[in-house]
């Protein structure tokens, strides 16, 4: 029996998810948290074989929680939960170190399939509804380009981004152009809005 912990800032969603997890053979609901900080504080007391993690949460979003787990050198498989169906988000998830992603609107059968694929060793799993929107061009966005997208969303100017990442301003401008071309956005405001909607920043 494998133990699952879930983090989502909506208790009602967690309550429903608990019932779904417990209905799937070989999987057990260990705990649910609406505050990621409490999960990180209590992590040493939990038995966690897999983490279901919401991306868009206040204070600590899913990417920050995953980064903290990686900083602690913890090899807990993470499946992201999201309500947003966007190809740029999928591209970001695929290089995050997570093991998969599922839409909150997907079925219990989709959840069962992804859980079993992750347990079977698949590197990155996603539900069929997400597979349909994968854009190969966006998969070419580099970790550096996602870093720059994050800083754009936080309101940093080119010169400030260059200083933060210790690269030239010209390199920042080049990366911004590549992001615009690959993501199909027109300007910095569009990039910032997109990054915030996806919980990247």
Secondary structure as the mmCIF struct_conf table of DSSP 4:
data_model
#
loop_
_struct_conf.conf_type_id
_struct_conf.id
_struct_conf.beg_label_comp_id
_struct_conf.beg_label_asym_id
_struct_conf.beg_label_seq_id
_struct_conf.end_label_comp_id
_struct_conf.end_label_asym_id
_struct_conf.end_label_seq_id
STRN STRN1 UNK A 2 UNK A 7
BEND BEND1 UNK A 9 UNK A 9
HELX_RH_AL_P HELX_RH_AL_P1 UNK A 11 UNK A 22
TURN_TY1_P TURN_TY1_P1 UNK A 23 UNK A 23
BEND BEND2 UNK A 24 UNK A 24
TURN_TY1_P TURN_TY1_P2 UNK A 25 UNK A 26
STRN STRN2 UNK A 27 UNK A 33
BEND BEND3 UNK A 34 UNK A 34
HELX_RH_AL_P HELX_RH_AL_P2 UNK A 36 UNK A 42
HELX_RH_3T_P HELX_RH_3T_P1 UNK A 43 UNK A 45
BEND BEND4 UNK A 49 UNK A 49
STRN STRN3 UNK A 50 UNK A 54
BEND BEND5 UNK A 55 UNK A 56
BEND BEND6 UNK A 58 UNK A 60
HELX_RH_AL_P HELX_RH_AL_P3 UNK A 62 UNK A 71
TURN_TY1_P TURN_TY1_P3 UNK A 72 UNK A 73
STRN STRN4 UNK A 77 UNK A 82
BEND BEND7 UNK A 83 UNK A 83
HELX_RH_AL_P HELX_RH_AL_P4 UNK A 87 UNK A 94
TURN_TY1_P TURN_TY1_P4 UNK A 95 UNK A 97
STRN STRN5 UNK A 100 UNK A 103
TURN_TY1_P TURN_TY1_P5 UNK A 104 UNK A 105
BEND BEND8 UNK A 106 UNK A 106
HELX_RH_AL_P HELX_RH_AL_P5 UNK A 108 UNK A 119
TURN_TY1_P TURN_TY1_P6 UNK A 120 UNK A 121
BEND BEND9 UNK A 123 UNK A 124
STRN STRN6 UNK A 125 UNK A 126
HELX_RH_AL_P HELX_RH_AL_P6 UNK A 128 UNK A 131
TURN_TY1_P TURN_TY1_P7 UNK A 132 UNK A 133
TURN_TY1_P TURN_TY1_P8 UNK A 136 UNK A 137
HELX_RH_3T_P HELX_RH_3T_P2 UNK A 138 UNK A 140
HELX_RH_AL_P HELX_RH_AL_P7 UNK A 143 UNK A 153
TURN_TY1_P TURN_TY1_P9 UNK A 154 UNK A 155
HELX_RH_AL_P HELX_RH_AL_P8 UNK A 158 UNK A 165
TURN_TY1_P TURN_TY1_P10 UNK A 166 UNK A 166
HELX_RH_AL_P HELX_RH_AL_P9 UNK A 169 UNK A 183
TURN_TY1_P TURN_TY1_P11 UNK A 184 UNK A 184
BEND BEND10 UNK A 187 UNK A 187
HELX_RH_AL_P HELX_RH_AL_P10 UNK A 188 UNK A 198
TURN_TY1_P TURN_TY1_P12 UNK A 199 UNK A 199
#
